[in-house]
Amino acid sequence: MSSLIEKNINSLLKFVYSDNNSLSVIFHNNDLLMGVVGEFNKNLKALEKLTGSNLYSRGNSILIKSNPENNEILKSSIQFLANQFIINGQIEEKDILS
């Protein structure tokens, strides 16, 4: 089942790296984007606080501005949260802390 979810996530998310240490996460499903971002961007704010990074949600994407190491951590975090949303239909605070 995990390979099915991973395949599904890879078709729903696209990661685009920029030269200025930023990473764009483009969502191909708006419901998934809203689930990951959370109500009033609360999930993004929690990730910002945990990593000391800047995250911006605009349109169908999330822009991550941080150092390359944190960008990779946040990339993995967003993939994990997307998986949780697909499996459970929601994201809980414990998922963000994971």
N, C-alpha and C positions, 0 to 999 in steps of 0.2 A: 504494500500500500504506500509506503514512503516514497518509492520511486515514481509512482503515479502522481503523488502530490508534488514532488520535485519537478516532474515534467510539466505539470499544470502551472506551477509557480513560474517556471522559466518561460512559459508562453504568455503569462500575464504581466510580467515585469521586464523592463529593459534598463540596463545600467549604462550610463554614458559618463565617461571620465573627461574632465577638462584640465587644461594646463595650469590653472590657478588653484590647484588643490581642492577642487570641488567635484562633487559627484551628483549627477541627476538620476533619480529613480523615476522612470516613466511607467505609469500604470495603464494597462489596456482594459481595465475593468473599474468603473467608478465606484461600485459598491465595495470592492476590495480596498480601494484608496480611502474611502470614508471610514471603513473599519480600522485600517491601520493608523490613520491620522487621529481618529477619535473625535468625540464631541468637543467642539471649541478648541480643536488641536491639542487636547490634553495629553495624548500619547506622545506627540512630538515634543511638547514641553518637558515631559518627564525624561525623554531620551536626551534632550539638550542638557538638562540638569545633571544627568548621570555621566555624560561624556564631556561636558564643557564645550560642546560644538554648537553650531548654528544650523537650524533646519527651517526651511521655508516651504510651505505648501502653496502651489499656485497651479490652477488648471488641473491637469491630470498628472502632475509630477510633484516630487519632493526634491528640493535642492539641499544638499549637504555641503556645508563649508567648514572644513576642519583640516587637520593634518592627514596625510595618507593612512596612517595607522588607525586613527579614529574613523576615517571614511570606511575602511574595511570592516571595522567592528559594527558600525551603523548599517552597512550593507547586509551583514549577516543578521543583525537584529531585525531589520525590516523584512527580510526573507522569513525569519522565524515567526514574526507577528502575522505576516500574510498567511503562513501555514496554519497558525492557530485560528485565524479568522475563518479560513476555509473549512477546517475541521469542526470547530465549535460554534461558528456563527457569531462570535464575539471575542474581544480581547479583554482580559482582566489585568488588574494591576500587577499581579504576580507574574504574568507573562512578560510584562515590560521589565521587571526587575531581573528576570531570568536572562 
